[in-house]
Amino acid sequence: MSSDGAGIARRGLMLVLSSPSGAGKTTLSRMLLEQDSNIELSISATTRPRRPNERDGVDYYFIDKVRFQAMVAREELLESALVFDNYYGTPRAPVESALSGGRDMLFDIDWQGTQQLVERAPEDLVSVFILPPSTDDLERRLISRAQDSPDVVARRMAKAADEMSHWAEYDYVIVNHEISSSLTELRAILQAERLKRRRQVGLSDFVRGLRAGR
């Protein structure tokens, strides 16, 4: 467990960011990781093909469907989901190791995965949904990324309405009008959640020491 200057240990937390594709969660994730040394990205396993700019073990663990199903059967995944005909899942072991060591984990997953984490680790979870300022803005962002074909962009737009319908299941909602302002809001959420009483596991001993004059 990590500790502050007073020697109070803290259990890590799981910070989940979800949004429809193109709303900005990947950019926010990257910026938060660059600015905060005590949070690390949870690397998901996926069966989807690797894109040219992606690295195995850094962006994702790229595995085949047989291996993925074996991990599910052995309960080695905290959550898993089928998205656009490909499977995604979060390996359990590295997350549990980080949390017990007082480090926070950042998750870039959809509402299906978030629901599973709510069921399995509600006390460790902090969930944030990122909304675009408008549907037109979302479509412009998807097109400007130039990562997907027009057919895939159309499929993502069609799915966005369903994804956004799950906003009320999250602890916090950020409307991403401007990326730097959204990052400030996200960092405020993270700082407040780190100070939650239940996560400061050494707090009781610290207060007893104060009351005893130590």
C-alpha positions as CSV (number, residue, x, y, z in Angstrom):
1,M,0.0,0.0,0.0
2,S,1.1,3.5,-0.7
3,S,1.3,6.1,2.1
4,D,1.2,9.8,2.5
5,G,3.6,11.9,4.6
6,A,1.8,11.0,7.8
7,G,2.3,7.3,7.1
8,I,-1.3,6.6,6.3
9,A,-1.6,3.7,3.9
10,R,-4.0,3.8,1.0
11,R,-5.5,1.1,-1.1
12,G,-5.5,1.8,-4.8
13,L,-8.6,2.4,-6.9
14,M,-9.9,1.4,-10.3
15,L,-10.8,4.5,-12.4
16,V,-13.0,3.6,-15.3
17,L,-13.5,5.9,-18.3
18,S,-16.3,5.0,-20.8
19,S,-17.7,6.8,-23.7
20,P,-18.9,6.3,-27.3
21,S,-16.0,6.1,-29.7
22,G,-14.7,9.6,-30.5
23,A,-15.9,11.3,-27.4
24,G,-12.3,11.8,-26.1
25,K,-11.7,9.2,-23.4
26,T,-8.5,7.8,-25.0
27,T,-7.0,11.4,-25.2
28,L,-8.1,12.1,-21.6
29,S,-6.5,8.7,-20.5
30,R,-3.2,9.5,-22.2
31,M,-3.0,13.0,-20.7
32,L,-3.9,11.8,-17.2
33,L,-1.2,9.1,-17.4
34,E,1.3,11.7,-18.5
35,Q,0.5,14.0,-15.5
36,D,0.0,11.5,-12.7
37,S,2.7,9.0,-11.8
38,N,0.6,7.0,-9.3
39,I,-1.9,5.7,-11.9
40,E,-1.2,3.2,-14.6
41,L,-3.2,1.9,-17.5
42,S,-4.8,-1.5,-17.2
43,I,-3.9,-3.3,-20.4
44,S,-6.8,-5.4,-21.8
45,A,-6.6,-8.6,-23.7
46,T,-8.4,-8.6,-27.1
47,T,-9.0,-10.8,-30.0
48,R,-9.2,-8.0,-32.5
49,P,-6.4,-7.5,-35.1
50,R,-3.5,-5.3,-34.1
51,R,-3.5,-1.9,-35.8
52,P,-0.2,-0.8,-37.4
53,N,0.7,1.7,-34.6
54,E,-0.1,-0.7,-31.8
55,R,2.3,-2.8,-29.7
56,D,1.5,-6.1,-28.1
57,G,1.7,-5.9,-24.3
58,V,1.7,-2.1,-24.4
59,D,-1.6,-1.2,-26.0
60,Y,-3.3,-4.6,-25.7
61,Y,-2.5,-8.2,-25.2
62,F,-3.4,-9.5,-28.7
63,I,-4.6,-13.1,-28.3
64,D,-6.8,-15.5,-30.3
65,K,-10.3,-16.5,-29.3
66,V,-9.3,-20.0,-28.0
67,R,-6.9,-18.5,-25.5
68,F,-9.4,-15.8,-24.6
69,Q,-12.1,-18.3,-23.8
70,A,-9.6,-20.3,-21.7
71,M,-8.9,-17.2,-19.6
72,V,-12.6,-16.7,-19.1
73,A,-13.0,-20.4,-18.0
74,R,-10.2,-20.1,-15.5
75,E,-11.7,-16.8,-14.1
76,E,-8.5,-14.9,-15.0
77,L,-10.4,-11.9,-16.3
78,L,-12.1,-9.3,-14.1
79,E,-14.5,-8.4,-16.9
80,S,-15.0,-9.3,-20.6
81,A,-17.2,-8.1,-23.4
82,L,-17.9,-8.6,-27.1
83,V,-17.6,-5.3,-29.0
84,F,-17.9,-5.1,-32.8
85,D,-17.3,-8.9,-33.2
86,N,-14.2,-8.9,-31.1
87,Y,-13.6,-9.9,-27.4
88,Y,-12.0,-7.6,-24.8
89,G,-11.2,-8.4,-21.2
90,T,-9.2,-7.3,-18.2
91,P,-6.6,-9.7,-16.7
92,R,-7.2,-10.0,-13.0
93,A,-3.7,-10.5,-11.5
94,P,-2.0,-7.2,-12.4
95,V,-4.9,-5.2,-11.2
96,E,-5.1,-6.9,-7.8
97,S,-1.4,-6.5,-7.4
98,A,-1.5,-2.8,-8.2
99,L,-4.5,-2.1,-5.8
100,S,-2.9,-3.9,-2.9
101,G,0.3,-1.9,-3.5
102,G,-1.6,1.4,-3.3
103,R,-1.4,2.2,-7.0
104,D,-4.4,3.2,-9.1
105,M,-5.5,1.6,-12.3
106,L,-7.1,3.3,-15.2
107,F,-9.6,1.4,-17.4
108,D,-10.7,2.4,-20.9
109,I,-13.7,0.0,-21.2
110,D,-17.3,0.1,-22.2
111,W,-20.5,-0.1,-20.2
112,Q,-20.7,-3.9,-20.3
113,G,-17.3,-4.2,-18.7
114,T,-18.1,-1.5,-16.2
115,Q,-21.2,-3.4,-15.0
116,Q,-19.1,-6.5,-14.4
117,L,-16.6,-4.5,-12.3
118,V,-19.5,-3.0,-10.3
119,E,-20.6,-6.5,-9.4
120,R,-17.1,-7.8,-8.6
121,A,-15.3,-4.9,-7.0
122,P,-17.7,-2.1,-6.1
123,E,-15.6,-0.7,-3.3
124,D,-12.6,-0.2,-5.5
125,L,-14.4,1.3,-8.5
126,V,-14.8,4.9,-9.6
127,S,-16.6,5.2,-12.9
128,V,-16.7,8.3,-15.2
129,F,-18.7,8.6,-18.4
130,I,-17.5,11.0,-21.1
131,L,-20.1,12.6,-23.3
132,P,-19.5,14.6,-26.5
133,P,-21.0,18.1,-26.7
134,S,-23.1,17.1,-29.7
135,T,-23.8,14.2,-32.1
136,D,-22.4,16.3,-35.0
137,D,-19.2,16.9,-33.0
138,L,-18.9,13.1,-32.3
139,E,-19.2,12.3,-36.0
140,R,-16.6,14.9,-37.0
141,R,-14.1,13.5,-34.5
142,L,-14.6,9.9,-35.8
143,I,-14.0,11.0,-39.4
144,S,-11.0,13.2,-38.5
145,R,-9.3,10.3,-36.8
146,A,-8.9,8.6,-40.2
147,Q,-8.5,5.2,-38.4
148,D,-11.7,3.5,-39.6
149,S,-13.5,3.0,-42.9
150,P,-16.7,5.0,-43.6
151,D,-18.7,1.8,-42.9
152,V,-17.1,1.4,-39.5
153,V,-17.7,5.1,-38.7
154,A,-21.4,4.6,-39.6
155,R,-21.5,1.5,-37.3
156,R,-19.9,3.4,-34.4
157,M,-22.4,6.3,-34.8
158,A,-25.3,3.9,-34.9
159,K,-24.0,2.3,-31.6
160,A,-23.3,5.6,-29.9
161,A,-26.9,6.3,-28.9
162,D,-27.1,2.9,-27.2
163,E,-23.8,3.5,-25.4
164,M,-24.8,6.9,-24.2
165,S,-28.0,5.6,-22.7
166,H,-25.9,4.0,-19.9
167,W,-24.6,7.4,-18.6
168,A,-26.8,7.2,-15.5
169,E,-25.0,4.0,-14.3
170,Y,-21.8,5.9,-13.7
171,D,-20.6,7.8,-10.6
172,Y,-19.6,10.9,-12.6
173,V,-20.3,12.4,-16.0
174,I,-18.1,14.8,-18.0
175,V,-19.3,16.6,-21.1
176,N,-16.1,17.0,-23.1
177,H,-16.5,20.5,-24.6
178,E,-12.8,21.2,-24.3
179,I,-10.1,18.7,-23.5
180,S,-8.0,20.7,-21.0
181,S,-11.1,21.6,-18.9
182,S,-12.3,18.0,-19.0
183,L,-8.9,16.8,-17.8
184,T,-9.1,19.3,-14.9
185,E,-12.4,17.9,-13.9
186,L,-11.2,14.3,-14.2
187,R,-8.1,15.0,-12.0
188,A,-10.4,16.6,-9.4
189,I,-12.5,13.5,-9.3
190,L,-9.5,11.3,-8.9
191,Q,-8.0,13.4,-6.1
192,A,-11.3,13.4,-4.2
193,E,-11.7,9.6,-4.5
194,R,-8.2,9.0,-3.2
195,L,-9.2,10.9,-0.1
196,K,-12.3,8.7,0.6
197,R,-12.2,7.5,4.2
198,R,-12.5,3.8,3.3
199,R,-9.5,3.9,1.1
200,Q,-7.2,5.3,3.7
201,V,-6.7,2.0,5.5
202,G,-4.2,3.3,8.0
203,L,-6.4,6.2,9.1
204,S,-7.8,4.5,12.2
205,D,-4.3,3.8,13.6
206,F,-3.2,7.3,12.8
207,V,-6.2,8.9,14.6
208,R,-5.6,6.7,17.6
209,G,-2.1,7.9,17.7
210,L,-3.2,11.5,17.6
211,R,-5.6,11.0,20.4
212,A,-2.9,9.4,22.5
213,G,-0.7,12.4,22.0
214,R,1.7,10.8,19.5
